[in-house]
Amino acid sequence: MARIRGRDTKPEMVLRRALHARGFRYRLHAKELPGRPDLVFPRYKAAVFIHGCFWHGHNCELFRLPGTRTDFWRDKIAGNETRDSKALAALAASGWRTLVVWECSMRGSKRRSVEETVDEIAAWLDSNEPAGELRGR
C-alpha cells in the first residue's frame, strides 16, 4: 500500500489540465482545509475532491471488496468514508462549497467524456450550489 499515490493520480491530473486550459485557477491540496481537498478554488470558495471508487467505498461497478482480508478492507474503507464525511461537514460549516468527483465518472462503462466532466465542474463552480457529486452515468 505504500506505493498507492494519494495525490497526482491520473484522474486528478486529467481534470487539472483541462480546468487550467479553460482558465480556472486553483490551489492544490490545501493543508489548512479539512480533508486536504485535491483542488481549491478560492475565488469561488469551492473545494473539489477527486475520489477513487475503491478507496472511498463508492457504490458503483468499479468497487469490489477484495476476497482476502475482507475484515481489514471493510474497516479501512469504512474509516475512509467516515473521514470523508467529517471533512465535507467541516468545510460546509466553515462556508466552503464542496464537489466530489468520483473515478467512475471518468472510467468504466458509465464514464463521461473529459469535456462533459469539465463542463459539469465548470457549471457547478459558476452556480451557488453548496455541495455536489459527479458520478458515472
Buried (B, 14 or more C-beta within 10 A) or exposed (E): EEEEEEEEBEBBEBBBEBBEEEEBEBEEBBEEBBBBBBBBBEEBEBBBBBBBBBBBBBEBEBBEEEEEEEEEBEEBBEEBBEEBEEBBEBBBEEEBBBBBBBBBBBBBEEBBEBEBBBBBBBEBBEEEEEBBBBBBE
